Amino acid sequence: MLKIEGVYPALITPFTEDDEIDAEGLKRLVEYVEEGGVAGIVPCGTTGESATLSHEEHKRVIDIVVSNAKVPVIAGTGSNNTREAVDLTRHAADAGADACLLITPYYNKPNVRGLKEHFRAIGNAAEIPLILYNIPSRTGLNMSAETIVEIATEVESVKGVKEASGNLKQVGAIIKLAKERDLDFTVIAGDDFLTLPIMSLGGKGVISVVANIAPREMTEMVRAMLGGEIERARRINLRLFPLFEAMFLETNPIPVKCAARLMGLPAGHVRPPLGELSEENEHKLKHVLHDLDMI
């Protein structure tokens, strides 16, 4: 069973100049983050531009990452269409992924009953651990602590949540309720800024944007926190804080793909409707990367 702990880069998806999946570039990115000591890799999340991948591209990215990764792979397979999420999750399980990450259905804004039925259908369709992804800023819907724990109680394969609500009170409530029900359930941060606060409450790591370009530093910080070296973790966090800010100068993954290109990593463009980073913000990003000796 997958131990959900440590740093998991939410991997960018590199594109070629003619807008195809850059398979060789994707393999290089897998190698790069693994060299940084990450605990696992998350392809086809928000940072991987899953919303603009066709179903076949989505499956191909998962296949490439699973085939080349030496660390566990948590495949993004969520959708606001339950049938689509079931199909993608089955594919990931068949491909050999270690778990699947499932975003709260977006746009539809389902009620609690609908959420439970959605995740139950996915859990019944594929024998693979499932991790919920709560990010109300993207979905327009916040799953409450009670709802998250109820889903984990009723759907045995739900083993954790990537929490990106920004609400530390809610994070604490999830951890408390899961412990009271004696669940095998892990909370992992979904926001680089909140990695340390969430871990201080009992979270076990982060699914990270920054780890695409600074995997070693993020891994050192999280390992320090897991090992009780709080001051060391704080020092690393403070050093990386300008980079956390730079990654959200504009909508994710625009800045991180620009940073990867500046560092000589495979990235390519962002797909429409996203546009490339503005000149002003690229200048700010270069300044941060230079100060951290990354370019």
N, C-alpha and C positions, 0 to 999 in steps of 0.2 A: 504493500500500500504506500502511495506517495506521502512523504512527510512534507507538508506545506510549511516551509521555513526558509528564510533567507531572501536573496534578491533574484527577481525574475524580470528580465528586460521585456517590456512590451515592444516587441521587435518591429522596427520599421520595415516596410515592403519596398525594396528598390525596384525602380522601373528603368527600362532602356529608353533611348532617345525616341524610339518608335512606339513607346507606351506599352511594351510587353513586360511581363515579369522577368526581372534580371536574375535568372536561376543561379548563375555563378556568383553574382554579387550577394545573393541571399546566403549562399554557402559560406562566403567570406565573413559575413556579419555573424553567423552562427559561431564560426571559429573565433572571431574577435571577442565576443562576449564571454565565450567559454574560457579563453585565455585570461580573462579578468576574474575568473573564479565564481561566476554566478551559479546559483543553485538550480536554475532551470530557465526555460525560454517560453515566452508567450507570443506565438504568431497569430495574426489575424484579429488583433484587438483594434481599439480606436486608433492607436498610434500606427498600426499596420494598415490603416485606410480600408478597413474591411467593408465600409459602406459603399466604396466604389469598386470593389472587386466583384467580378461575376462569380457565380457559384462554382464554375469550373476553375477559375483562378484561385478562389478561396481554397478549394480542395488541393490544388497543385501546391500552393504555398505550404499548407500543412504537410503534404507528402514530402516536400523537399526538406523542410526543417526536421521532421521526424527521422528521415533517412540519414541525415547528416549530424544530428545532435548526439553528443555523448552524455548530456544531462537530461533530466526529465523535461517533457514538453507538455505545457498546458495550452491546448488549442482553443482559440476563440471560436465559438460555434453558436453564439446567441443570435436571436432575431426577434422581430415583433410578429413574426409569422411562426406559429408553433410547428407546423409541418416542415418548414424550412429549417428550423432549429433542430428538429429530430433528424432530418436528413444529414445535416452537417455534423451533428454529434455522432451519428452512426458511422459516418465516413471517418471521422477522427479516431474513433475507437478501433475500427478495422485497420486503419493505417498504423496503429501502434502508439498513439498519443497516450500519455500517462493520466491526463485529466482534461476536462473541458471547462472553459470559462463562459458563463452565460449571463449576458447583460439583461437587466430588467427590460421587458418589452417596451419599446419606445413608441411614441406617437399615439398608440391605442389607449394608453393610460388605463390598464385593466384594474378591476377591483380585486380584493384579496382572494375571493373565490377563484377568479380567473387566473391570478398569479399561481395559486396552488395547483390548479389543473394544468397550467402550462409546464411547470417544472416537473410535475408528476408524470406527464406524458413523455417528457424527455428522459426522465429516470427509468421509466418502464421500457424505453426503446433501446437503450444501450447500457451495457455493463461497464461503466467507467465512472470514476469519481467526478462529481460536479462541483464547481465553485461559482457561487452567485456573484454578480457584479452590480453593485448599487451605486449609480452615478446620476443623481437627479438633475444635475446641470445639463446633461446630455439627453436624458429620457423624458424629463418633465414629470417624473414620478419618483417619490422616495419610498422605499420599502422600510417600514418601521422595524425597530428591533424585534418587536413581538411577531411580526409577520415573517421576518427572516428566520427566527428560531422555530416558529411553527412549521415552516416549509422544511427545515432541516430535521425536525422531529418526524414529519409525515413522509418525507422522501429520503430513504436511507442512504442513497448515494450522494446526497448533498453534504459535503464535508467542510465547506468554508465559505467565506465571503470576502471579496475585494471591496473594501469600504472606501468610497470616495464621496460621501455626502458632505464631508467637512465638519460634521457634527460630532465632537468628541464625546458629548453626553450620550449620544446614540451608540457610539462605538463601545463605551463602557457598559451600556445596558445590554448589548448583544453578548458581550463576553460573560457578563454576570448571569444572564438568563440561560445561556448555553451550559455554563458550569452547573447551575442549579438543576438542570435536566440531565446532567451527566452525559452530554453529547460529545461525540468525537468530532469536534468542530473548531476550525481555526479562522481567526480574523487576520487579514493581511491588508496593509495600507494600499490605497489606490492613488496616492498623491505623494510625490517626493517630499513636499514641504512638511507633511504630517507623519512621516515615517517614525521619527523618534517619539512624538506624543502618543501615537497609536501603540507603539511597542511598549511604552511606559505603562499603558493600560492592560497589556497582556497580548497585544498583537505579535506576530511572529516574523514580520518582514515586509516586503513591498513588491508590488508589480510596478516597475519603474520605467519612466520615460528617459531619465538621465542615464540610466545604466546602458542605454544604447551607445553612448559616447564615453562614459566614465564608469565602466563596469567594475574595475578594480577598486576604485574609491568608494563606490556605493557598497560593494561587498565588505570592504574593511569597516565601514561605518556600522552596518547591520550586524556583522560578526561581533564587533565590540559591544554593541548593545545586548546581543544575546548572551555574551560572556560576562555581562555585569560590569564592563569597563565603560561606565557612563560618561565620565569626563572625556575619555578618548573619543567616544561617539559624538559628543557635543562639539569637540574641536573640529572633527571632520565635517560635521553638519554645517558649522559656521563657515568653514572654508568653501564648501560647495554651494552655500546659499545663493550667491550671485548667479550660479549656473542654473539652480532651480528657477530663479526669477526669469532668466533669459529664455528658458524653454517655453515660457508662456508669454513672451512679448507679443505673439499673435497666436491664433488657434493652433493647438497641437494637431498634427505633427509638423507644421510648417517650420518652426525654428529648429527642431531636432534634425530634420532632414538637411537643412542648410548647414548646421553644425557638422554633420557627418561628411558632407561634401567638402567643407573647409578643411577637415581633418584627413581627407583622402580616402574616406570610407565609401563603399557603394551606397548610393541613395537614389540619385536621379531626382526627377521633379515630383511635386505633389500633383495629384489628379484634380481636375475641376470637380466640384465648384470651388475648391481651395485655390488660392493664388500664391505665388512665391513671396517670400519675406521682403518687406520694403527696404529700400536702401538705408534709411535711417536706422531701422532695427537690425539690419545686417551689420552695420557699423558697431552698434552696441554689443551684438553677439560676438563679433570678432574681438572686441576689447576684453570681454569676459574670458574668452578662450585663451587669449594671449596672456592675461594675468595669471591664469591657471597652468600656463605652459603646455597647453593642449594644441596650439598651432605656433 
